[in-house]
Amino acid sequence: MQRSTNLNPSKLAMVPFVSVDDMMKIVNTIGAAKIIAEIADYIEADFLRWEKFDKTPRVAAHSKEGVIELMPTSDGETYGFKYVNGHPANMARGFQTVSAFGVLARVDNGYPVLFSEMTILTALRTAATSAVVAKHLAPKKSKTMAMIGNGAQCEFQALAFKEIIGIETVRLYDIDPTATQKAVRNLAQSGLTVIACASAQDAVTGADIITTCTADKQCATILTDNMIGAGVHINAIGGDCPGKTELHKDILLRSDIFVEYPPQTRIEGEIQQLDEDHPVTKLWEVMAGRAAGRTSDRQITLFDSVGFATEDFSALRYIHDQLERTGHFVKLDLLADPDDPRDLFGMVQRAAGPLAGS
């Protein structure tokens, strides 16, 4: 493994690798709020060329403990995938609920051009996606957001909505008060007014935007119908899978629902509670001006977020574009690259040196 500040496209066998340490350095070099906003631009740009992408629901391996997923896509020139897990019981065992890594590769020869951690990057891109969507769906001049679930995603979401939407106040609630206290500490220098609340009902009071980000692998009711008034935008981002929901069904029936990729959302999102023919609107069509977003002050808009591969592709594409700017990566000798592509065995044999076999 070689530390480098130079991307050399002629050395195809050396693959840039962004470690957790490198990712933290990139975030702190650029600034967390700024990097979220810049990733948001990449995400929106890729939504606007949605029809160019190969799309498939993520490939999921479910167990009683959680889920392990692969999320692939390609725009015809570059291929990307993310490996990600979701294990709600991990926190109690001292592990992250979600961990991930990702790869970008050239379509023309199949060689990877980036290998990156994606635990931090997923939090950044999820926050960026939430705020991009809210730009199209949230009430104009929204100033207050409720955040129910104050775990690993919380602060990233708060910074995204401040930077991109102009949120000024965040009202926090978590069933674990220590999670809320952690978020209050971490956001102390953010410029946001941060209010710790005693209940979910208290948190949503006066909120223009309501974000739910819980991780229990069950059908829970984080928001009940009576908690949701007219005109709000709901950003439902909690860890999704079959049998896992956060919102009471009646909220869905009162809302205009917006999704990334319906075949995946119907499996994993809030709309798994509804009939398969229940109407939803594709986000890319809203961004492209082909479908309506928010149309009235009293409309309830719901982003049934499950995360989609194009968003990870966008985030990886962004990080790849920052490598020369920041220099925070290493080169991995990841690919066998013999002088004669047919002579893989000879390369192995020569690596043993002149005394091999004597």
Secondary structure, 3 states (H helix, E strand, C coil): CEEECCCCCCCCCEEEEECHHHHHHHHHHHCHHHHHHHHHHHHHHHHCCHHHCECCCCEEEECCCCEEEEEEEECCCEEEEEEEEECHHHHHHCCCCCCEEEEEEECCCCCEEEEEECHHHHHHHHHHHHHHHHHHHCCCCCCEEEEECCCCCHHHHHHHHHHHHCCCEEEEECCCHHHHHHHHHHCCCCCCEEEECCCHHHHHCCCCEEEECCCCCCEEEEECHHHCCCCCEEEECCCCECCEEEECHHHHHHCEEEECCHHHHHHHCHHHHCCCCCCCEEHHHHHCCCCCCCCCCCCCEEEECCCCHHHHHHHHHHHHHHHHHHCCEEEEECCCCCCCCCCHHHHHHHHCCCCCCC
